[in-house]
Amino acid sequence: MSAATDAEKLYTAIEETARLVGAPCSRQKVWPVLDAYREALPGGGVVFSAQAGESHAGELDYGLSVPASVSDPYAHAVERGLIPATDHPAGRLLAQVSDYCQAGEHFADCSVRRGLRKLYAHFPRNLTPVAKLAQLEAMPGAVAENVALFTRHGLDNVVMFGVNYQSRTVSLYFQFTAEGRLSPQTIGALLEDIGLAEPSAGTLAFAHRSFRANVTLSWDSPDIQRIAFAPPPGPGLELSKAPLPVGQELQAFVTSSPRAYDGERMNLFAVKWTRDKEFLEVCSYYQLPPGYEPLRQMTLHQEQV
């Protein structure tokens, strides 16, 4: 199947999924993104995501792989008109992280309403201490200011890094092993130290099973803006196991969003905290990533410990 055909099929799937969650979707906003990354569509993963709660109603995000032939994802996005060029450090940072960490792949995160939002560098074979990343020239000072807090609570090795060009924030993704997951008590203490919303017992127990946690910071403040925990993706998505109500608006998304593979649907939940609330993100894979099987094995292993 050609990349052009894959792009057309994906656009149709995005359009259908947007209808399920009540998100406005136009070809004018979505197609330039698919066209820019169509080379990666035949073999790359694609995931749809939506967040529960009235404040997130009418939103749909989708993530996809950046073609391996793209050496500088930021420059490529600027050249294709997906984001504006900037002299802000955000424009330099992804390349610095990718070079330092020897990134193996890159991803793009997009909104059906707002277009390309984030670019990620993924380096699972080169986990990098957060203290080292904090030294990069374009990195927000907030990362260095929070290194002691991160390490005190067991957040050390970074596996993925993202830059949001619309909000000018960064996201650090910390990797856990099944044996090295944070305890519910540690997660609770971390949230209290950061000053985020008070967690419920159910969300702490859920977050304890996570294989990754990500934190969001900016150039404008030393404060951590948001933190999220997500167990590995798995087959099926039992709403009864969600740590928070999914809400009626996401019921159809959870069970009926399009997918391009056979077998059980692959999904994941992520619980997120900001200063004033805790909420849930639900993700459904449209196309499975090349690393699907290792993720599945990680899920099975974590369920046994």
ABEGO torsion letter per residue (X at the ends): XBAAAAAAAAAAAAAAAAAAAGBBBBAAAAAAAAAAAAAAAAABBBBBBBBBEAAABGBBBBBBBBBAABABAAAAAAAAGABBBBABAAAAAAAAAAAAAGBABBBBBBBAAAEBABBBBBBAABBBBAAAAAABAABBAAAAAAAAAAAAAGBABBABBBBBAAAGBBBBBBBBBAAABBBAAAAAAAAAAAGBBBBBAAAAAAAAABABBBBBBBAABABBABBBBBBBBBBEBBAAABABBAEAAAAAAAAABBBABBEBBBBBBBBBBBAABBBBBBBBBABBBAAAAAAAAAAAAAAAX
